[in-house]
Amino acid sequence: MISTPAGVLARFGHALSDPTRARLLLALREAPGYPAELAEALGVSRQNLSNHLACLRGCGLVVTEPEGRRVRYELADPRLRHALDDLVGVVLAVEGALCAGTRPRGSTA
């Protein structure tokens, strides 16, 4: 399957559209994790977390790494860590500029 840039961004946006999935991606940005530990850290049920992990796997953003009887989840590509950092930084900068009543740097509108 060939992905278009718009399709890739839509898939990424879908992944980020749920606060639990966003928090999960940010947790995995810090370090790989195991479902039980991630569920506890995020304060969600294991079933709920499992559903979100399945969504993120379906979006191609996380992968599993079997470790004996356990499965570790991690970001599918190290560049996602940087992309998440950049996205958070840009949104915070734009949000700060909007709250201050100024136009974000580079904005023409």
N, C-alpha and C positions, 0 to 999 in steps of 0.2 A: 504494500500500500504506500502510495506517495502522498506525503503530507504537504499541504500548502502552508505558507506562513500564517495565513488567517486561521486555518484549522488548528495549527499548533498553539497559537495564542488563545483560541477558544477553549481548547482542551486545558491549557494552563489556567485560564480564567475559571473554568468549571471546578478545577481542583481547589482553587483559592476561594471559591464562592461560599464555602461553608467554614465557619469559624473554627470548628474542631479540626478540619483538614488543614487549615492554615496553621493552627497551633502544632499539629502533628508534623507538618513539613518543617516548621521552625525548630522543633525538637530534634528531628533527624538531621537538620542542618548542623546542629551542635555535635551529634555523635549517633552512630547506629544504635538501634534499640530492639528489645524483645517486646512482643505484644503485651504481656502481663505488666511489665514495668512501664511501658508507655501509657497503658490504660490508667494505671495508678497515678502516674505523674500528671496526666491530663484531667484526672477526675471523671473518667467516663467508664462505662461498663466494657468488659472485654468484647461482648457482642457488637456494641456500638463501634468500638475501635476497629474490630475486624471488618466491619462494613466500610469504614473510611479507608482502611489500608487497601481493601479490594478496589475501591474507586481509584486511589492513587496509583496502584499497580496498573489498572486499566488505562489510566492516563499516561502511563509510561514514566512516571516520576519517581517511583520507588521500586526496588528489587528485593528479592529475598536471598538470603545466604544460609543454607542448611548448616547447622552445627549439632551433629548428633541427633537427639530427639527434639531440639529446639530450632527455631527459625529466627534469624536476625534480619531486621529490615534496615535498609539504608537508601540514601538517595541514589538514583539510577546513574547519575553522572556527577563528578565533582564540580562541574561548572554550574550545576543547580545551586550549590551553596553560594557561589558568587552572584548568581542571578537573583537569588532571594535577598542577599545583602544589598545589592544595588536597588532592587525594587523597593525594599523598605526605606532605604536612604532617600530615594527620589520622592516617594510618597510623603515622607516626613518633611522634606524640603518644600515641596509644593504646598502641603498642608500648613506649614509654618508661614509661608509667604501669603497664603490666602487669609489666614487668621490675622496677619499683620496689615492686611489691606493693600499689599503690594503685589505686583505681577511677578510670577516665577521667572527666574533668570532664563533668557532665551525665548520667552513667550512674546508673541506679537499680537495676541488677541486682547 
